[in-house]
Each structure stands twice: as C-alpha cells, then as structure tokens.
Amino acid sequence: MPDGSHIAQVWLDVKAGEIAKGAWFDPDAGRVPLGEYAEKWIAERPLSSRTVDKYDRLLRLHLKPGLGSVDLVDITPARIRAWRAGLLAGGVGQSTVAQAYRLLRAVLNTALDDDLIRGRNPCRIKGADKEHAAERPTASVEQVYAIAEAVKDWHRALVLTAALTGMRWGELMGLRQRHVDLDGGFLEVRGSLVEDGRDLTLDRTKSEAGVRVVGVPAVLVPELRRHLR
C-alpha cells in the first residue's frame, strides 16, 4: 500500500500537469455567494431600466431566499431542482419560475466563463425555461371599435393604433410627431416609455430589432390625422 507521501506526490504531479495544460481549476475561486455575484452580473450589463427592475425583483424574491447565500461552486443540479420545486410548491406561478430559472442560468453561464464553476452549467432541467401562460383572448374588429367609441376622445387613436399595428403600450407612448409619416404611411419606433417606480421615462426599445418602421393601415390614417389636428 502506498504511503501518504507517495499519494501526495502523485496528487502534486497531477495538479502540475493540469496547470501546464491550462486545465487547473481553483476550487476556492467559486467561493462567492450567488446573490452577491448575481447583483454584480445585473449591474455590469447594458440593460434597460425596466429589465433591471425585473431582474432585481426576480433576484430578491425568488433567487436569494433559496440560493442567495450558496457559493457558486456549491450549486449543483440537485440543489437547483430542489429550489425550483420549492418555488412551485410555494405557489409561485409557472411563468415567474421560468423567468427566475432563465436568469439563474444566464448568471451561471457567466460564472462558467469566469472559471468560477467547473464543467457544465448546473441548470439542466429540460423545459424549465419555458413559459406556458394561458392564451389571451383577442378582441374582434367590432369590439375594438366599440372600445374606441367608449373611451375619451383623445384616447381613441391610441386604442385603434394599438389594435391595428400591434405596437406595445410603451412604444405607443414613446411615439413623437416626428416619428409619424402619414403621407408615406408609416410610424417609426425609436423608443419606449417605461415605468420606473413612480416615474415614466423614455428608454430605448428592448432590443435592436425593436427599432423599426411600422406600416399604417389605410383605415387608420384619417384617425391619426384627426388626432394630430
């Protein structure tokens, strides 16, 4: 049976070989609590204020209570399965759990790139990132015009433009007169009005693909001309 000194020498030889190949992993590097690392992860990304608010809320309410104090290197697939099961059992909606899981996976992907965890991302639950929200009802054309007739007159154009172009509420609120070309028949989406606490601020769109030109249906043109007047 080899003595302790022989075993230690073999271990040192193995580690020296890993270092020489650039494959050595420092197990102490990942001694960083997930909550602390995730806060830094959010702060370092070029995110809209709305996305920052969303991630902060997911981190505070759903990641930190179960995993926030756990070091990155100690987060395992089994621990993540238990965390997710606990959220669902506690009544957190499936859609919210999926969002929290996606955030966790993204944070751990960066930790993997930073050599703070080894091997693979421990987020390996198939389908856990999918949201299965119930299909929302869609208003008919008759219902859209009934709503437009029922609201205050200066909101009529908002209702009709939302229904006939598919633009989001924030994009509609972010429209300025210079973005409207009714002769050409299009609207330019350049930004989005977002809620930031009690304030409303004009922010960039959620992605570069959000900056776009939207066609105006012919039936909407007279409504927008009237609104602008």
Sequence and secondary structure as in RCSB ss.txt:
>XXXX:A:sequence
MPDGSHIAQVWLDVKAGEIAKGAWFDPDAGRVPLGEYAEKWIAERPLSSRTVDKYDRLLRLHLKPGLGSVDLVDI
TPARIRAWRAGLLAGGVGQSTVAQAYRLLRAVLNTALDDDLIRGRNPCRIKGADKEHAAERPTASVEQVYAIAEA
VKDWHRALVLTAALTGMRWGELMGLRQRHVDLDGGFLEVRGSLVEDGRDLTLDRTKSEAGVRVVGVPAVLVPELR
RHLR
>XXXX:A:secstr
   HHHHHHHHHHHHHHHHHHT    TTTT SBHHHHHHHHHHTS   HHHHHHHHHHIIIIIHHHHTTSBGGG 
 HHHHHHHHHHHHHTT  HHHHHHHHHHHHHHHHHHHHTTSS SS S   TTTT           HHHHHHHHHH
S GGGHHHHHHHHHH   HHHHHT  GGGEETTTTEEEE  EEEEETTEEEEE  SSGGGSEEEE  GGGHHHHH
HHH 
